[in-house]
Every structure is written in C-alpha cells, then in structure tokens.
Amino acid sequence: MIELSGIERIYEVGASPVRALKGVNLTIHRGDYVSIMGPSGSGKSTLLHILGCLDRPTAGSYRLDGRETADLPEVELSRVRGHQIGFVFQFFHLVPRLTASRNIELPMVFAGVPVDERRERAGRALEVVGLTARADHRPDQLSGGEQQRVAIARAIVMDPSVLLADEPTGNLDSRSGGEIVQLIEGMNARGLTLIVVTHDPVIGGRARRWVRLADGNVVEDKVPDESPARPVGPLKAS
Amino acid sequence: MSPVDLAGYAAGALRGHRLRTGLSVLGVGIGVASVILLTSLGEGARRYVTGEFATLGSNLLIIIPGKTETQGMAPLVSTAPHDLTREDAAALLQRVPQIRRVAPIAVGTAAATAGSRSREVTVIGATHEILDIRHLKMASGRFLPPDLPDASVCVLGARVQRELFPDQNPLGRWIRIGDWRFRVIGVIEPRGTSIGMDLDEVVEIPVGTALRVFNRSGLFRVLAEVGSHSDLGTVKQSVIDVLRERHAGQEDVTLLTQDSVLETFNQILGVLTAALAGIAAISLGVAGLGIMNVMLVTVSERGREIGLLKALGATHRQVLVVFLVEAAILSTAGGCLGLLGGLGSGRVLEHLYPDFPVQAPHWAIVAALIVSCSVGLLFGILPARRAARLNPVQALMRRKA
C-alpha cells in the first residue's frame, strides 16, 4: 500500500529552483498494476525515484505499507530499498564482471543473507525468469532480453512488495520487450504491486490503472472501462 | 555484508583493471621495499660496528695516556702527562685484584723488508697476553713468547705474510723492520678489519723491542681485562688511584670501556636507521597518494554501479567499506610484494657483500606491513566517502558503463 499526499520535489538548479513535482496525491493498493505516463520533463522519473526511496520529497508525506518514509534515517531507507522495493531499469544495470547468478545475489549480500540460502534463492529466481541455463554467464554474454530478465530476477529475489519498472522495454526490441512485459505482469498476477514508468502508450496502456503526469501534476488518473485485452506476442516497437 | 563477501567483491573489481591495480600495487611495493632495504642497511651498519666491538670482549678497560678534558686556566707548571709505562701496567696487574690480564701496547709504522720485497706495515708492540685478550688465532707457528719482552722475534699478519713471503713458509725466516732484524715465529689467522685497524696488515713484535725500535718511552695504550663485566666500575676507580699515585698525584690517563663506546655507536646508528626509515616512508606516502588517485578514478568510473548498489539496499556504510577494502587490498598486496622485494634484494646484497650483515630488523618488517595496510585505509577514506555520498539518482542516470 502506497500513500502519497502533497508530494513536492524542488531541485536547486543554478539560481532558480525547479519544481519537478507540485503536490502529487496518489494511493496505490497492494497488488495493483499502475502505469505512470507522461512526456519527458513531466516529473515521472522524479516520482519513480521518490517511490523507490532513492530520493526524498521536499515536502509531503509518503507512507509505504503504513510507515512514513519521508523522515526515515538513511540506513532505514536503504533497508526499505533492499527489502520492500524491486527495481527494473531501462539499462538493466547489471554489474558487468559478475555472472547472472552473482548479480541476482547482490541484494542478498547487502541484506546479510547466508551464502547457501543466497545460492538457493538466486537459483529459484533464475528459474522463475527461465534463465537457469545462463546462471554462469556474464552480462556481455547475454542478449538484452536475457539481461533484463536477470535484472527482474534480482528485483524479486528479496521478495519485495513493490516492483518499480523504469522504461523496462525501452532498450529492447519489441519481441523481447513483449516477453519482459509478460514476465512482470505474471508477477503482478501473483500479488506483487507493479508500477511501470513509461512514455510508451502501448506499454502503459496495458496497466489496470493509468496515471498521467504533466508539468509536475497528476493530470489523469483513471481505470479504463474495458478490461484491456492482453494480446500475447510482439508489441509494437516503441 | 560478511568479510568474505567484501573481499570477494573488492577483489573482483580490482581484477577488472589489472594494469591499474598492478601499478598501484607496485607503487606501494616499492615504498615498502625501500623501507625494508634502507632499514636493513642501517641495522646492518649498527650490527657491523657493534659486532666489531664485541670481538674485543665486553670486560675490557682501555687505558690511554693523557687526559682528554678541558681545564679552566692555562697551568703555570707544565702538566704534560707522564708516560704510561710497562711498569704501570705491571703495577695495575699486581695491585688491582680484579684485573685478570694486562696488555701493554706500543704502535708505530715502519717499512718491513724480506729479501727484495718491502712494504709499509703497522708494527704493534705487544705481549703474549694480547693473544687471548683480542681473541687472535694462529694460522701457523706460535705467538710472542710470554717471558721475553725484548726478543727480536715477530708474528706476521696474514696479508703481510702473503706479500712478503708469497707461497713460502715464513717460519724461521728473517725480516727487517727499520734497522732491526726479526725472526718470524708465527702467522696470525686472517681476520680482517677490527676497529679501523686491519690486523691482517700488522707485524707484532715484543713490546719492549717496539719501544726501542720507535725510540719511545711511553706506551700507546694498555688493555686491562677484568674478571667480570660488573666489576668495571670499581676497577676504573682503582686503576685511576694506582696510576695517580705512580704519576706524582696527577690524573693523566683516560679510561674507555667498551660499553661507553658501544653505547654511543648504538645510538648514532640507531638514529641513522630511523632517518633512513623516514626517508623511505616518504615513498610509501607517495604510493598512498597513488592509491588515492586510482580509487578516485574508480569511484567516478563506477558511479552507475554505486547507484545500483544503493538501489539494491546497500547502506552508506556498506558502500564506504566496499571501497575502503578495495584500497586496503591494493596497499596490503603492495606491502607483501614490497616485503618480498625488500628481503630479496637484502639477500642479493648479502651475497655481494658477505662481510656486511644485511638484515631487516623485525620491527621494520612488522611496521612496513601495518603501515602499508593503513596507508590504503588512510588514503582510501576520501574516495570511499565520495562513493558513499554519491546521490543514487544522479549516479544511476549516468549512461556510461
């Protein structure tokens, strides 16, 4: 359960402050599937960073699973990022010198999970994304789609409550992009809250709830009438 | 994050930049090696000098004629010291019970000639006692006889023997020193330099003969061997009392003990070693700057990775420690390399100059390792803090790998 109220984010850039978010109110329920859309500069990345506790709002309140995060100390925020939130990035962000399975283990390393348990959980996560055979490959030996699947395995391995995906298909061809979307939608079907930030209407349109940002404000927040059809197969290239 | 995970992660990162890692390690290695090598040399010098003194024995009292002391007024009566004589030496042996042996010594230089060969030698006038007091060993023949202080016999140093009698047995042959003829009765075993006097290059003759050859009335010095080291203090006073009595109430001798000389040399050479260590430590400091530089580059290159680690739940402290450990690994590896290099080149020196004891002091080895590790930590702090403070959002936005 995510509750944002009156979220503002002001950057000090040069002499004049830039107001990236101007009082955003948003409540997202557990297990929801939300797309956050908007042109570049609309504040959607800033919102994503605040949702992911990578950035703090200048003003306003952000309650995650009932706990106020805005005034949590840095160490606690790290814990929240490690345990409650999974990130999927446009550029995958895998550590190039580590194998797929070691990359997936990283969050558990920082959380202090013992080695044996780490190996086992990484193995299971690889199975979920269907890459068991690639466990010992380094990122440069994997295709873009495979790299993103490793990143997804890494995002879910700590069993978070929220999966934040930032343009998850932005760097992939439409075929692998479609596979990735299906993969994360499958996770949402099993109860994981899924928030996808994108400027691609095809991807964003698949969500159960559409939030549209413009100029730092929520300008549209709707649940489309018709339950969107979920065509299995390639999506239109973005 | 367990230590194993930390070390593994840091080592993996370092393996990614082999050349850069190698050069930083080399830098620290050179610093540590120079600390070890230079302190080895300083320590070697100290051991060499103290070793030389130790061959004399620690319970030796050296009596030198003349008082080295500044006095207030120019005296009206001449205070030219009395000669130190053989009779003085005999009196000391007789009247100071703790003195076991005395060795009166006279010294001069003269040309020694055997047949057509001639060379300048240091002539030492001595008695039989010097053999034991200086721990000399005979290569052949016998030493100066105990009871004949005026005999015309001589004992040759090893090199004198080699040069005056190459490939011949000198025993029983005659050599000429100045206007005097001496029969060779023995050769001393080669031994090398001892306190600035090369015993291989001397000719020893009976002390009475020596005084006549050089036309002197006084001795160069008297060595007195005391039964036990702990008696030295009381013996000193007794010696002064006896000699003052014999020298018309004047205290005109100087007494030296091994201890005082040794102590002084020890101090001087200890300071020298420390100074050398200090100079070498500068290079270690420079190597530390090298590590800092490399780590700063690493941090700015791996901004995206740092952002990622934070997004995955790494705390400020964990990121800090990851980069500190990287720096510590660099410098500790360098420390080990330098240790091997320093000890190795010490061995090479030892091989080249076998007489000079090159040995790294234990404190230097331990200190070099500790210091090298702390150099990494110290110079790693700034880059590691920079990494830990990186704003994850900005770090992740960097597009470059």
Interface residues (C-beta under 8 A of the other chain):
Chain A: H49 G52 L54 D55 E74 V75 S78 R79 R81 G82 H83 F87 F89 F91 H93 V95 P96 R97 L98 L106 P107 V109 F110 A111 G112 V115 R154 M158
Chain B: M1 S2 V4 D5 Y9 G12 A13 R15 G16 R304 E305 G307 L308 L309 K310 A311 L312 G313 A314 T315 H316 R317 Q318 P392 V393 L396 R399 A401
